[in-house]
Amino acid sequence: MLRTGITPDKLCPPPLWVDELGTTDRRKDEFLATVCHELRGPLAAIQNAFRLLSSENAETAARQRAQVLMERQIRQMTQLVEDLEDVSRIRYGGLHLRRERLDLRVVVGNAVETLESDIKRRDHQLTTELPDAPLWVHADPLRLEQVFVNLLSNASKYTDTGGELTVRAHRRDAMAVVRIRDSGIGIAPETLPHIFDLFNQADTRDPRSRSGLGIGLALVRNFVALHGGSVSATSEGIGKGSEFVVQLPRED
């Protein structure tokens, strides 16, 4: 019997989107066009900032703003590439979890801290409600943090300036539950059943619904499933906000 040195706990089960990747040529073409669009924006911004930094007449404040812009756009491009790599790893079974016993409150707090500058920049009112006692789970801290960063990033991106975001964690029976609610653009009823599909993008008149590659929520679904949990989305419709609920087995 061939031994690989990988325990069953670390070996990913078959991905949930294998069938979804057998898309039509039209969807593939749309995806490639979206990738080009997502890369073109940050590249143009970085190019303009570089020109400003190279100018001998640029003021110090302008140089600092250009540097911040370049750093933000580079982070965006890096995240895009990493998401694409994760899609490939999951498709071919190359993603392995490194689980440990951890407090879910810490993971959620780290995700909030990661997006703190974006939330402040958009003047969102963020409410975080975490229990006093630890919420122990057996999970990969990096992948689990990625789940909540993606969900909170979506909530912020699709919520108008000054809107409200709520992150709440609690116990329910044998599960640890995290709810992320926003007062944003909401989700159309016909889109809701497909919100976690790979390459899915909501088809609304709001231009924000067409941003991104449509892989973030698919990654969320698969990462949560690999941990033995589930994720769901609810919305009362366009313009009425949405809520995403992650449930993970507790380890007490």
C-alpha positions in Angstrom: 0.0 0.0 0.0 1.4 3.4 -1.0 1.9 5.8 1.9 1.9 9.5 1.2 2.5 10.8 4.7 -0.7 12.8 4.5 -3.3 11.9 7.2 -7.0 11.6 6.1 -7.7 14.7 8.3 -5.4 16.8 6.1 -6.4 15.4 2.7 -9.2 17.4 1.1 -12.3 15.5 0.0 -13.5 15.8 -3.6 -14.3 19.5 -4.3 -17.9 20.7 -4.5 -17.4 22.5 -7.8 -15.9 19.9 -10.1 -19.0 19.8 -12.2 -19.3 23.6 -12.1 -15.9 23.9 -13.8 -17.3 22.1 -16.9 -18.8 25.5 -18.0 -19.7 26.5 -21.5 -17.2 28.3 -23.7 -19.2 31.5 -23.2 -18.8 31.4 -19.4 -15.1 30.7 -19.8 -14.7 33.7 -22.2 -16.6 35.9 -19.7 -14.3 34.7 -16.9 -11.2 35.5 -18.9 -12.5 38.9 -19.8 -13.3 39.6 -16.1 -9.8 38.5 -15.1 -8.3 41.0 -17.6 -10.7 43.7 -16.3 -9.7 43.0 -12.6 -6.0 43.2 -13.4 -6.2 46.2 -15.7 -7.6 48.5 -13.0 -4.9 47.9 -10.4 -2.2 48.0 -13.0 -3.3 51.4 -14.3 -3.5 52.8 -10.8 0.0 51.5 -10.0 1.4 52.9 -13.3 -0.1 56.4 -12.5 1.3 56.3 -8.9 4.7 55.2 -10.2 4.8 58.2 -12.6 3.9 60.5 -9.7 6.7 59.0 -7.5 9.1 59.4 -10.4 8.3 63.1 -10.8 10.8 65.5 -9.3 8.1 68.1 -8.8 5.7 65.9 -6.8 5.1 67.1 -3.2 5.7 64.9 -0.2 2.0 64.4 0.6 1.3 63.4 -3.0 4.1 60.9 -2.9 2.8 59.4 0.3 -0.7 59.0 -1.2 0.8 57.4 -4.3 2.7 54.9 -2.1 -0.4 54.0 -0.1 -2.4 53.5 -3.4 0.3 51.3 -4.8 0.4 49.1 -1.7 -3.4 48.7 -1.7 -3.5 47.8 -5.4 -0.7 45.3 -5.1 -2.5 43.7 -2.2 -5.6 43.4 -4.3 -3.7 41.8 -7.2 -1.9 39.4 -4.8 -5.3 38.3 -3.3 -6.7 37.8 -6.8 -3.8 35.5 -7.8 -4.0 33.6 -4.5 -7.7 33.0 -5.0 -7.1 31.7 -8.5 -4.4 29.4 -7.1 -6.8 28.1 -4.4 -9.4 27.3 -7.1 -6.8 25.1 -8.8 -5.7 23.5 -5.6 -9.2 22.5 -4.6 -10.0 21.3 -8.1 -7.1 18.9 -8.2 -7.1 18.0 -4.5 -3.9 19.8 -3.7 -5.2 21.9 -0.8 -4.4 20.5 2.7 -5.7 21.8 6.0 -3.4 22.4 8.9 -5.8 22.0 11.8 -5.4 23.0 15.4 -7.5 23.8 18.4 -8.3 27.5 18.3 -10.7 30.1 19.6 -13.0 31.2 16.9 -13.3 34.6 18.5 -9.6 35.2 17.7 -10.1 34.2 14.1 -13.1 36.6 13.7 -11.2 39.4 15.4 -8.2 39.0 13.1 -10.5 39.2 10.0 -12.1 42.4 11.3 -8.7 43.8 12.0 -7.5 43.0 8.5 -10.4 44.9 7.0 -10.4 47.7 9.5 -8.9 50.4 7.2 -11.4 49.6 4.4 -14.3 49.7 6.8 -13.2 53.1 8.1 -12.5 54.4 4.6 -16.1 53.6 3.7 -17.4 55.1 7.0 -19.3 51.9 7.8 -20.8 51.4 11.3 -19.4 48.1 12.4 -20.9 46.2 15.4 -19.0 43.2 16.7 -20.7 40.8 19.2 -18.5 38.0 20.6 -19.2 35.7 23.5 -17.2 36.1 26.8 -16.1 32.5 26.8 -13.9 30.9 24.0 -15.5 29.2 21.0 -13.2 26.3 20.5 -13.0 24.7 17.0 -10.6 22.3 15.3 -9.6 24.2 12.2 -7.0 25.7 10.0 -6.5 29.3 11.3 -5.4 30.8 7.9 -8.2 29.2 5.8 -10.8 30.0 8.4 -9.7 33.6 8.6 -9.9 33.7 4.8 -13.5 32.7 5.1 -14.4 35.6 7.3 -12.2 38.1 5.4 -14.0 37.2 2.2 -17.5 37.5 3.8 -16.8 40.7 5.6 -15.1 42.2 2.5 -18.2 41.4 0.4 -20.4 42.9 3.0 -18.4 46.1 3.1 -17.9 46.3 -0.7 -21.7 46.0 -1.4 -22.8 48.4 1.3 -23.0 52.2 0.7 -20.9 54.7 2.6 -22.2 55.1 6.2 -24.0 51.7 6.1 -24.1 49.2 8.9 -22.2 45.9 9.3 -22.7 43.4 12.1 -20.5 40.5 13.0 -21.9 38.2 15.7 -20.6 34.9 17.1 -22.5 32.5 19.4 -23.1 28.9 20.3 -26.0 26.8 19.1 -26.1 23.2 20.3 -22.9 21.5 19.1 -22.1 24.3 16.6 -20.2 27.6 16.7 -22.1 30.1 14.6 -20.9 33.4 13.0 -23.3 35.8 11.4 -22.3 38.6 9.1 -25.1 41.0 8.3 -25.0 44.2 6.2 -27.4 46.9 5.1 -26.1 46.8 1.5 -27.6 46.1 -2.0 -29.1 42.7 -1.1 -29.5 39.7 -3.2 -32.2 39.0 -5.8 -34.4 35.9 -5.1 -33.4 34.2 -8.3 -29.7 34.7 -7.5 -29.8 33.5 -3.9 -29.7 29.7 -4.7 -26.6 30.2 -6.8 -24.7 32.7 -4.7 -22.0 30.2 -3.8 -21.5 28.8 -7.3 -18.1 29.3 -8.9 -17.9 32.3 -11.3 -21.4 33.4 -10.2 -22.1 37.1 -10.1 -25.3 38.8 -9.2 -27.1 40.2 -12.2 -28.5 43.5 -11.0 -28.3 47.1 -12.2 -25.9 48.0 -9.4 -22.4 48.0 -11.0 -20.9 46.7 -7.7 -22.6 43.4 -8.3 -20.4 42.8 -11.3 -17.1 43.4 -9.6 -14.7 40.6 -8.7 -14.2 37.2 -10.4 -17.1 35.4 -8.7 -14.9 32.9 -6.9 -14.7 34.4 -3.4 -18.0 32.9 -2.1 -17.2 29.6 -3.8 -14.0 29.5 -1.9 -15.9 30.3 1.3 -18.3 27.4 0.7 -15.5 24.9 0.1 -13.3 26.0 3.0 -16.2 25.7 5.4 -17.2 22.3 4.0 -13.6 21.1 4.4 -14.0 21.9 8.1 -17.3 19.9 8.4 -19.4 23.0 8.5 -21.9 24.9 6.4 -22.5 28.4 5.1 -25.8 29.9 4.0 -27.1 33.3 2.7 -30.4 35.1 3.2 -31.7 38.4 1.9 -35.1 40.0 1.7 -34.3 41.2 -1.8 -32.5 44.0 -3.7 -31.8 47.0 -1.5 -32.6 45.2 1.7 -29.2 43.9 2.8 -28.1 40.3 3.3 -26.8 37.9 6.0 -24.3 35.1 5.7 -24.2 32.4 8.4 -21.2 30.1 9.0 -21.7 27.0 11.2 -18.7 25.0 12.4 -18.5 22.0 14.8 -17.4 23.0 18.3 -14.6 21.3 20.1 -15.2 21.7 23.8 
